[in-house]
Amino acid sequence: MSIDQKFLNLFIKATEKAAIGASKFIGKNDKIAADKGAVDPMRRELNKINMEGTIVIGEGEMDEAPMLYIGERLGTLNGPKFDIAVDPLEGTKFTANNQPNAFSVIAVAKKGDLLSAPDTYMEKIAIGSDLPKNLLDIDNGVEKNIRILAEAKKKKVSEINACVMKRPRHDEIVDVMNKLGVTINFITDGDIAGVLSVIGEKPKNDIYYSTGGGPEGVLAASALSCFGGQIQGRLVLNDEEKIRAKKLGVTDFKKKYNIEDMVKDDVLFSATGVTDGDFVKGIEILDDNYKSELDRTSSKLGISDRVTFVGAVTDPSVYLQKADIGVNSSHQEGFSNALLEYMAYGLGIVATDVGGNTEAVRHQLDGIIVPAKHPIEMSIAIRRLFNRRERWRLGENARKRASESFSCQSCWDSYAEIYESLVSENTESDFL
């Protein structure tokens, strides 16, 4: 039985919030703060979901990590049971140093369908789609695997591109590849990003060949299962780690795990970029608003060709001169200068009934006032202003009111009246 697709957008939102939180620390040289910036909003979003979620791949065990730890329960605890693999911020160093390939990632499957891998090393080889199943085997060795892959892809061995994490433990792998003439694309960190570089329309690499984190292997396997790629991994365990692995249900320490061993059935996978990378684009900050999230929403609604996010501008008149309708949808507001600008330009106005909005705009005379947090009523009001005659009537009234009540001269006159009144009161009190 597959996972209800209604959960997909909820988990996407969780990685989006995490990525936005982490993005505040891009280039700040503080990887701990960046990690926390991702963890806290992700936890909040996951706890809103009607589910019984359990983290099987997280940031260590409860005693070891104050973050999203293995065994942590998430959600309202009222709904289907899910196993969750998560890395709120893959690439903490990348974020801190403003380098590519930092992202937030989550994988979700029905309870019991994700391998609960211990936080240890895992040997990995990963390849892309449209290749014979279980094509490669760790025990084949580097040279044999490269030659098998080249033959399957109908390439020369020297035409193979490989991604390898730059570590001393991979020196032998690198030596063999160099002798074969393989092009090596090294990465310094980001095990998941390395694996994902073998998939996509134009994959950067033909193979990923490294020993990295075991939990990252399960997350990568989840992604590859969605894209038709392949991965094989084997845990690398010392005596102490074998004890920990047993607690998670691992008994065969030499077992080679293919995708179906790590992800047994359907899985939902979501990754949201923090910095730009080979797999996903990063957060694009536009004047404290998050353009990537806005772009995704407008695309989802099918209006991206009719919406432009301009951010802060020094001269709003350029846009106000072209506009027909001005909308203030604030949930809370003081006295909106933007609303006065709409009025001065004679726009048809829709505003919420908060703060000074009702003082500036008289309902049905200068514009339309709607309750805050009522999008349907707001949409009805905006549609009403599609009528050119109604829009012109309200706009002209708004223009006159702005000129008569909120112009510089009228404001000066009002302040003068207040000051004169205060002076008069003080003078009278002196004679008492």
C-alpha positions as CSV (number, residue, x, y, z in Angstrom):
1,M,0.0,0.0,0.0
2,S,1.4,3.4,-1.1
3,I,1.7,6.5,1.1
4,D,-1.1,9.0,0.7
5,Q,0.2,11.7,-1.6
6,K,-1.4,14.4,0.6
7,F,1.6,14.0,2.9
8,L,4.1,15.0,0.1
9,N,3.5,18.8,0.3
10,L,3.7,18.6,4.1
11,F,7.1,17.1,4.0
12,I,8.2,19.4,1.3
13,K,7.2,22.3,3.5
14,A,9.4,20.8,6.3
15,T,12.5,20.9,4.1
16,E,11.7,24.3,2.8
17,K,11.4,25.8,6.3
18,A,14.6,24.1,7.3
19,A,16.4,25.5,4.3
20,I,15.1,29.0,4.9
21,G,16.2,28.8,8.6
22,A,19.7,27.6,7.6
23,S,20.0,30.2,4.9
24,K,20.2,33.0,7.5
25,F,23.7,31.6,8.3
26,I,25.1,31.4,4.8
27,G,28.7,32.7,4.9
28,K,28.6,33.4,8.7
29,N,31.3,30.8,9.5
30,D,29.1,29.2,12.2
31,K,28.1,25.7,11.2
32,I,26.5,24.9,14.6
33,A,24.2,27.9,14.3
34,A,23.3,26.9,10.7
35,D,22.4,23.4,11.8
36,K,20.2,24.7,14.6
37,G,18.7,27.2,12.2
38,A,17.5,24.2,10.1
39,V,16.6,21.8,12.9
40,D,14.2,23.9,14.9
41,P,11.8,24.9,12.0
42,M,11.9,21.4,10.6
43,R,10.9,19.9,13.9
44,R,8.0,22.4,14.2
45,E,6.7,21.6,10.8
46,L,6.9,17.8,11.3
47,N,5.1,18.0,14.6
48,K,2.1,19.6,12.9
49,I,1.6,16.6,10.7
50,N,-1.1,14.1,11.6
51,M,1.1,11.0,11.9
52,E,3.1,8.8,14.3
53,G,6.6,9.5,13.0
54,T,9.8,7.9,14.3
55,I,13.2,9.1,13.3
56,V,15.3,6.0,12.2
57,I,18.0,8.1,10.5
58,G,18.9,11.3,12.4
59,E,21.6,13.2,14.1
60,G,22.8,10.5,16.4
61,E,21.2,8.9,19.4
62,M,19.3,10.9,22.1
63,D,22.2,10.9,24.5
64,E,24.5,12.1,21.8
65,A,22.6,14.7,19.9
66,P,20.2,17.5,21.1
67,M,18.9,17.8,17.6
68,L,16.6,15.4,15.6
69,Y,17.8,12.2,17.2
70,I,17.3,8.6,16.3
71,G,14.2,7.3,18.0
72,E,12.6,10.7,18.4
73,R,8.8,10.7,17.8
74,L,7.3,13.4,15.7
75,G,3.8,14.5,14.6
76,T,0.5,14.7,16.4
77,L,0.8,10.9,17.1
78,N,-2.6,10.6,15.5
79,G,-2.3,9.1,12.0
80,P,-0.3,6.6,10.0
81,K,3.0,5.3,11.3
82,F,6.0,6.5,9.4
83,D,9.8,5.9,9.5
84,I,11.7,9.1,8.9
85,A,15.2,9.6,7.6
86,V,16.3,13.2,8.0
87,D,19.3,15.5,7.6
88,P,18.0,19.1,8.3
89,L,21.2,20.5,6.9
90,E,23.4,18.3,4.7
91,G,26.5,20.5,4.3
92,T,26.9,22.5,7.5
93,K,30.4,23.6,6.4
94,F,29.1,24.5,2.9
95,T,26.5,26.8,4.5
96,A,28.9,28.3,6.9
97,N,31.5,29.0,4.1
98,N,28.9,29.9,1.4
99,Q,29.9,27.0,-0.7
100,P,27.6,25.0,-3.1
101,N,25.6,21.8,-2.4
102,A,24.1,22.5,1.0
103,F,20.5,21.4,1.3
104,S,17.8,20.1,3.7
105,V,16.6,16.5,3.1
106,I,14.0,14.1,4.3
107,A,12.8,10.6,3.4
108,V,9.6,9.1,4.7
109,A,8.4,5.5,4.4
110,K,5.8,3.3,6.2
111,K,7.0,1.9,9.5
112,G,9.6,-0.8,9.0
113,D,10.4,0.1,5.4
114,L,13.7,2.1,6.0
115,L,17.0,0.6,7.1
116,S,17.9,2.0,10.6
117,A,21.6,2.4,9.8
118,P,23.9,3.3,12.7
119,D,25.9,6.4,12.6
120,T,29.0,4.7,11.2
121,Y,30.9,4.6,7.9
122,M,29.4,2.8,4.9
123,E,31.2,1.8,1.7
124,K,29.2,3.0,-1.3
125,I,29.0,2.7,-5.0
126,A,26.1,4.5,-6.8
127,I,25.2,4.8,-10.5
128,G,22.3,6.3,-12.5
129,S,19.2,5.0,-14.2
130,D,18.6,2.9,-17.3
131,L,21.2,0.3,-16.4
132,P,20.9,-3.4,-15.7
133,K,19.7,-4.1,-12.1
134,N,22.4,-4.7,-9.5
135,L,25.1,-4.0,-12.2
136,L,28.0,-3.4,-9.8
137,D,29.3,-5.1,-6.7
138,I,31.6,-3.7,-4.0
139,D,33.5,-7.0,-3.9
140,N,34.3,-6.7,-7.6
141,G,37.0,-4.1,-6.9
142,V,37.3,-0.7,-8.5
143,E,38.8,-1.7,-11.9
144,K,36.2,-4.4,-12.6
145,N,33.3,-2.2,-11.6
146,I,34.5,0.7,-13.8
147,R,34.9,-1.6,-16.8
148,I,31.5,-3.2,-16.3
149,L,29.9,0.3,-16.1
150,A,31.7,1.5,-19.2
151,E,30.5,-1.4,-21.2
152,A,26.9,-1.0,-20.0
153,K,27.0,2.7,-20.9
154,K,28.7,2.0,-24.2
155,K,31.6,4.3,-23.2
156,K,35.3,4.0,-23.2
157,V,36.8,3.5,-19.7
158,S,38.6,6.9,-20.1
159,E,35.2,8.6,-20.8
160,I,33.8,7.6,-17.3
161,N,33.4,10.4,-14.8
162,A,33.6,9.5,-11.1
163,C,32.8,11.3,-8.0
164,V,35.1,10.6,-5.0
165,M,35.3,12.2,-1.6
166,K,38.8,13.5,-1.1
167,R,40.0,11.5,1.9
168,P,43.2,9.5,2.5
169,R,41.1,6.3,2.9
170,H,40.3,6.6,-0.8
171,D,43.9,6.8,-2.1
172,E,43.8,3.3,-3.5
173,I,40.5,4.0,-5.3
174,V,42.0,7.1,-6.8
175,D,45.2,5.3,-7.9
176,V,43.2,2.7,-9.8
177,M,41.0,5.3,-11.5
178,N,44.0,7.4,-12.5
179,K,45.6,4.3,-14.1
180,L,42.4,3.7,-16.0
181,G,42.2,7.3,-17.2
182,V,38.9,8.0,-15.4
183,T,38.0,11.6,-14.8
184,I,37.7,12.2,-11.1
185,N,35.5,15.0,-9.6
186,F,36.5,15.3,-6.0
187,I,34.3,16.6,-3.2
188,T,35.4,17.6,0.2
189,D,32.1,16.9,2.1
190,G,28.5,16.2,1.2
191,D,28.1,12.5,0.8
192,I,24.5,12.7,-0.3
193,A,25.2,15.4,-2.9
194,G,28.0,13.1,-4.3
195,V,25.6,10.2,-4.7
196,L,22.9,12.4,-6.3
197,S,25.4,13.7,-8.9
198,V,24.9,10.4,-10.8
199,I,21.2,11.2,-11.6
200,G,19.2,13.8,-13.5
201,E,18.8,14.7,-17.1
202,K,22.5,15.5,-17.5
203,P,24.3,13.8,-14.6
204,K,27.7,15.2,-13.8
205,N,29.1,11.8,-12.9
206,D,28.7,8.2,-14.0
207,I,29.5,6.7,-10.7
208,Y,30.0,7.7,-7.0
209,Y,32.7,5.6,-5.3
210,S,33.5,6.4,-1.6
211,T,33.1,5.5,2.0
212,G,30.9,8.0,3.8
213,G,28.2,8.0,6.4
214,G,25.8,5.1,6.8
215,P,22.8,7.3,7.5
216,E,23.6,9.4,4.5
217,G,23.6,6.1,2.5
218,V,19.9,5.5,3.4
219,L,18.9,9.0,2.5
220,A,20.7,8.7,-0.8
221,A,19.1,5.4,-1.5
222,S,15.7,6.9,-0.9
223,A,16.4,9.6,-3.6
224,L,17.8,7.1,-6.0
225,S,14.8,4.8,-5.6
226,C,12.7,7.7,-6.8
227,F,14.9,8.4,-9.9
228,G,15.7,4.9,-10.9
229,G,19.3,4.9,-9.8
230,Q,21.3,2.2,-8.0
231,I,23.4,2.1,-4.9
232,Q,25.1,-0.7,-3.0
233,G,26.5,-0.1,0.5
234,R,28.2,-2.1,3.3
235,L,28.7,-0.9,6.8
236,V,32.2,-0.4,8.2
237,L,32.1,-1.3,11.9
238,N,34.6,-1.6,14.7
239,D,33.8,-3.6,17.8
240,E,32.1,-0.8,19.7
241,E,30.0,0.1,16.6
242,K,28.9,-3.5,16.2
243,I,27.3,-3.3,19.6
244,R,25.4,-0.1,18.6
245,A,24.4,-1.7,15.3
246,K,23.0,-4.7,17.0
247,K,20.7,-2.4,19.0
248,L,19.3,-1.1,15.7
249,G,18.6,-4.6,14.4
250,V,21.8,-5.1,12.3
251,T,23.1,-8.7,12.8
252,D,25.0,-9.4,9.5
253,F,28.0,-7.1,9.7
254,K,29.2,-8.1,6.2
255,K,25.9,-7.7,4.4
256,K,25.9,-5.7,1.2
257,Y,22.8,-3.5,1.0
258,N,21.2,-2.7,-2.3
259,I,18.3,-0.2,-2.7
260,E,15.6,-2.7,-1.9
261,D,17.4,-3.6,1.3
262,M,17.5,0.0,2.5
263,V,14.2,1.1,1.1
264,K,11.7,-1.7,1.1
265,D,8.7,0.0,-0.4
266,D,7.4,3.4,-1.5
267,V,9.2,6.4,-0.1
268,L,8.6,10.1,-0.2
269,F,11.8,12.1,-0.7
270,S,12.2,15.9,-0.5
271,A,15.3,18.0,-0.8
272,T,15.4,21.8,-0.7
273,G,18.6,23.7,-1.5
274,V,20.2,26.2,0.9
275,T,23.1,27.1,-1.4
276,D,23.1,26.4,-5.1
277,G,24.2,22.9,-6.1
278,D,24.3,20.2,-8.8
279,F,21.0,18.7,-7.7
280,V,18.9,21.6,-6.3
281,K,19.1,25.3,-6.4
282,G,19.6,27.3,-3.2
283,I,17.5,29.8,-1.4
284,E,17.4,33.1,-3.2
285,I,16.9,35.9,-0.7
286,L,15.0,38.9,-2.0
287,D,14.7,41.7,0.6
288,D,13.9,39.4,3.5
289,N,11.4,37.4,1.4
290,Y,12.3,34.0,0.1
291,K,12.0,34.1,-3.6
292,S,12.4,30.4,-4.2
293,E,9.4,29.6,-2.0
294,L,7.4,32.3,-3.7
295,D,8.4,31.1,-7.1
296,R,7.4,27.5,-6.2
297,T,4.0,28.6,-4.9
298,S,3.2,30.7,-8.0
299,S,4.3,27.9,-10.3
300,K,2.1,25.4,-8.3
301,L,-0.8,27.8,-8.7
302,G,-0.2,28.2,-12.4
303,I,0.3,31.9,-12.2
304,S,4.1,32.3,-12.5
305,D,3.7,34.0,-15.9
306,R,1.5,36.7,-14.3
307,V,3.4,37.3,-11.1
308,T,6.6,39.3,-10.7
309,F,8.4,39.6,-7.3
310,V,10.2,42.9,-7.5
311,G,11.4,43.2,-3.9
312,A,12.2,46.5,-2.3
313,V,12.3,49.4,-4.8
314,T,13.4,53.0,-4.2
315,D,10.7,54.5,-6.5
316,P,7.4,52.6,-6.2
317,S,5.7,55.1,-8.6
318,V,7.1,53.1,-11.5
319,Y,4.8,50.3,-10.5
320,L,1.9,52.3,-9.0
321,Q,1.5,54.2,-12.3
322,K,0.8,50.9,-14.1
323,A,-1.3,49.3,-11.4
324,D,-5.1,49.1,-11.2
325,I,-5.6,47.5,-7.8
326,G,-3.7,47.8,-4.5
327,V,-4.0,45.1,-1.9
328,N,-3.0,45.3,1.8
329,S,-3.4,41.7,3.2
330,S,-1.7,42.3,6.5
331,H,-2.7,40.4,9.6
332,Q,-1.5,43.2,11.7
333,E,-0.6,46.8,10.8
334,G,0.1,50.2,12.2
335,F,-0.7,52.9,9.8
336,S,0.3,51.7,6.3
337,N,2.2,54.1,4.1
338,A,1.8,51.7,1.2
339,L,-2.0,52.1,1.6
340,L,-1.7,55.9,1.4
341,E,0.4,55.5,-1.7
342,Y,-2.3,53.3,-3.3
343,M,-4.8,56.0,-2.5
344,A,-2.7,58.8,-3.9
345,Y,-2.5,57.0,-7.2
346,G,-6.2,56.4,-7.3
347,L,-6.0,52.6,-7.2
348,G,-8.9,50.3,-6.4
349,I,-8.1,49.2,-2.9
350,V,-8.7,46.1,-0.9
351,A,-7.4,46.1,2.7
352,T,-7.8,44.1,5.9
353,D,-9.6,45.5,8.9
354,V,-6.4,45.9,11.1
355,G,-4.5,48.8,12.6
356,G,-5.0,52.1,10.9
357,N,-6.4,50.6,7.6
358,T,-10.0,51.4,8.6
359,E,-8.9,55.0,9.5
360,A,-7.4,55.5,6.1
361,V,-10.0,53.7,3.9
362,R,-13.7,54.0,4.4
363,H,-15.4,50.8,3.4
364,Q,-17.4,51.1,0.2
365,L,-16.4,54.7,-0.2
366,D,-12.6,54.7,-0.8
367,G,-12.1,51.0,-1.1
368,I,-13.2,47.6,0.3
369,I,-12.4,46.5,3.8
370,V,-12.3,42.7,4.5
371,P,-11.6,40.7,7.7
372,A,-8.0,39.7,8.2
373,K,-7.1,36.0,7.6
374,H,-10.1,35.5,5.3
375,P,-8.6,34.8,1.8
376,I,-11.9,33.9,0.2
377,E,-13.5,37.2,1.1
378,M,-10.4,39.0,-0.1
379,S,-10.5,37.2,-3.4
380,I,-14.2,38.1,-3.8
381,A,-13.3,41.8,-3.1
382,I,-10.5,41.8,-5.6
383,R,-12.7,40.2,-8.3
384,R,-15.3,43.0,-7.6
385,L,-12.6,45.5,-8.6
386,F,-12.3,43.8,-12.0
387,N,-15.3,46.0,-12.8
388,R,-13.7,49.1,-14.3
389,R,-16.5,51.5,-13.3
390,E,-16.5,50.3,-9.6
391,R,-12.7,50.4,-9.6
392,W,-12.7,54.0,-11.0
393,R,-15.3,55.2,-8.5
394,L,-13.5,53.9,-5.4
395,G,-10.1,55.0,-6.8
396,E,-11.2,58.6,-7.4
397,N,-12.7,58.8,-3.9
398,A,-9.4,57.4,-2.5
399,R,-7.4,59.9,-4.4
400,K,-9.5,62.8,-3.1
401,R,-9.3,61.5,0.5
402,A,-5.5,61.2,0.3
403,S,-5.2,64.7,-1.0
404,E,-7.6,66.2,1.5
405,S,-6.8,64.2,4.6
406,F,-3.3,62.8,4.3
407,S,-1.3,65.3,2.2
408,C,1.7,67.1,3.7
409,Q,-0.3,70.3,4.1
410,S,-3.2,68.6,5.8
411,C,-0.8,66.8,8.2
412,W,1.0,70.1,9.0
413,D,-2.4,71.8,9.7
414,S,-3.4,69.0,12.0
415,Y,-0.1,69.1,13.9
416,A,-0.4,72.9,14.2
417,E,-3.9,72.6,15.6
418,I,-2.7,70.1,18.2
419,Y,0.2,72.3,19.2
420,E,-2.0,75.4,19.4
421,S,-4.5,73.5,21.6
422,L,-1.7,72.4,23.9
423,V,-0.3,75.9,24.2
424,S,-3.7,77.3,24.9
425,E,-4.3,74.8,27.6
426,N,-1.0,75.5,29.3
427,T,-1.6,79.3,29.2
428,E,-5.0,78.9,30.8
429,S,-3.6,76.7,33.6
430,D,-1.1,79.5,34.4
431,F,-3.9,81.8,35.4
432,L,-5.5,79.2,37.7
